[in-house]
C-alpha cells in the first residue's frame, strides 16, 4: 500500500511540473484560443475499492465526463467529474461469510494533465492510431457511505445483521495517477480507455476507520489511513475544434491518406441546360 501511494504521488508531481512549464511557454508564444484542441470525453466503467472493509465484492460502477485541452504537442490540461457507487464486504474467516458490508455513493472532481510519450519519441501526429498517455490529477471527492452488519456478526453483542452499523459523509482532497489510450477513428471522434488509481486523504469512504477487539467495551483501534480506489473506464473522445499544432513533416503522407476522404470538397454535377427549340413556334410580324 505504501508503494502504491509513493507511485501515485510521484506521477502526480512529474505531470503537474511538466504541464506547468509547457503552459507557461505556450502563453509566451502568443494568443490563446480555448476552443483550439478542446475535446469532451463521456465515459463509463468500473471502480475497484481497496479500503479497510473489503475482502471481496470490491467492484462497482462509475460514470463521468472529462474535458481535455491540448496545450502543446506533448501535454494537455483536463478537468474530470466522475461518480457512482462503491461497495465491498469484510469476510469473517471461520464462517467464510460477511461480517460487515458497505455501500458508498461518491463523486470526484479533479483537474490535472496528460503527457503523450509517443509524440515525444516519434514526433507529433494527430492521426496516430494508438495514442497512449500518462495522467496525473488532483481535486476533491464527495462520499456518503453506510456500513451494515453482515450475517457473521450474529454473535457480536449489539450487532443486528442487516442493520446499519455506522455511516459517514463529507468531502476530502484526493490525488490520482494512471494512464490511458486514445484510438483514432476519424478527425472528430476517437475511442478512449483509461485506468487510474486515486488516493483520497480520508479513511471514511467505507465508513470504517476504527474497530474494537471486543464488544461493547473493547479497545478501539484505528485502521490504516486512506481508502485507495481504482477506476477503469471506456469512452468516446469528441474533438470540438482541432488544435493549431502541425504534424511532424514525416507524417504528412500518412495524415493525408487517413483524412483526405473527410476533407474532399463536395462535387457538384454539372448540369448542361440547353434550350430545346424543337417545339418552339416562331411568329413573324410584318
DABELJO-V613099 format. One record per helix or strand. SS is the DSSP state (hx for helix, st for strand). FROM is the first residue (numbers start at 1). LEN is the number of residues. Records with the same first field share a line. If there is no record, write none. Layout:
SS = FROM-LEN / FROM-LEN
//
This chain:
hx = 2-28 / 117-5 / 151-3 / 249-15
st = 38-13 / 56-1 / 59-12 / 75-18 / 97-19 / 130-20 / 164-21 / 189-12 / 210-3 / 220-3 / 228-12
//
